Amino acid sequence: MSNLEVAASIKQLLIETLSLDLSVDDLSEETLLLGDIPEFDSMAIVSVITAVEEKFGFMAEDDDLSAEVFETVGSFIEFVEARA
């Protein structure tokens, strides 16, 4: 999967998991997640992490997860790409 395909897959996963009324094109790498998207709360983070673990075949370690990972769509994409 190319970086563009990974990014599009992650954006789609965020939209579906958070039940956002958006399209993939509405989310840029600069789109803020934490504190900006009300649906992106602690329970949503668990759901999103579980979904990317299943889709991309890795296990996220607790030590790897920080607020910086979830700051923007781009930071979350980088996190997944580094592990997938």
Contacts in CASP RR format, 6 or more apart in sequence:
PFRMAT RR
TARGET T0000
AUTHOR 0000-0000-0000
METHOD contacts of the structure
MODEL  1
MSNLEVAASIKQLLIETLSLDLSVDDLSEETLLLGDIPEFDSMAIVSVIT
AVEEKFGFMAEDDDLSAEVFETVGSFIEFVEARA
1 9 0 8 1.000
1 84 0 8 1.000
3 81 0 8 1.000
6 56 0 8 1.000
6 77 0 8 1.000
6 80 0 8 1.000
6 81 0 8 1.000
6 84 0 8 1.000
7 29 0 8 1.000
7 74 0 8 1.000
7 77 0 8 1.000
8 24 0 8 1.000
9 55 0 8 1.000
10 52 0 8 1.000
10 73 0 8 1.000
10 76 0 8 1.000
10 77 0 8 1.000
10 80 0 8 1.000
11 24 0 8 1.000
11 27 0 8 1.000
11 73 0 8 1.000
12 24 0 8 1.000
13 48 0 8 1.000
13 51 0 8 1.000
13 52 0 8 1.000
13 55 0 8 1.000
14 20 0 8 1.000
14 27 0 8 1.000
14 33 0 8 1.000
14 48 0 8 1.000
14 73 0 8 1.000
14 76 0 8 1.000
15 22 0 8 1.000
15 23 0 8 1.000
15 24 0 8 1.000
15 27 0 8 1.000
17 44 0 8 1.000
17 47 0 8 1.000
17 48 0 8 1.000
17 51 0 8 1.000
18 37 0 8 1.000
18 39 0 8 1.000
18 40 0 8 1.000
18 44 0 8 1.000
18 48 0 8 1.000
19 39 0 8 1.000
20 37 0 8 1.000
20 39 0 8 1.000
27 73 0 8 1.000
28 73 0 8 1.000
29 72 0 8 1.000
29 73 0 8 1.000
29 74 0 8 1.000
29 77 0 8 1.000
30 72 0 8 1.000
30 73 0 8 1.000
30 74 0 8 1.000
31 72 0 8 1.000
31 73 0 8 1.000
31 74 0 8 1.000
32 71 0 8 1.000
32 72 0 8 1.000
33 40 0 8 1.000
33 70 0 8 1.000
33 71 0 8 1.000
33 72 0 8 1.000
33 73 0 8 1.000
33 76 0 8 1.000
34 40 0 8 1.000
34 67 0 8 1.000
34 70 0 8 1.000
34 71 0 8 1.000
40 48 0 8 1.000
40 70 0 8 1.000
45 70 0 8 1.000
48 76 0 8 1.000
49 60 0 8 1.000
49 65 0 8 1.000
52 60 0 8 1.000
52 80 0 8 1.000
53 59 0 8 1.000
53 60 0 8 1.000
56 80 0 8 1.000
56 83 0 8 1.000
56 84 0 8 1.000
57 84 0 8 1.000
58 83 0 8 1.000
58 84 0 8 1.000
60 83 0 8 1.000
64 79 0 8 1.000
64 83 0 8 1.000
68 75 0 8 1.000
69 75 0 8 1.000
69 76 0 8 1.000
69 79 0 8 1.000
70 76 0 8 1.000
END
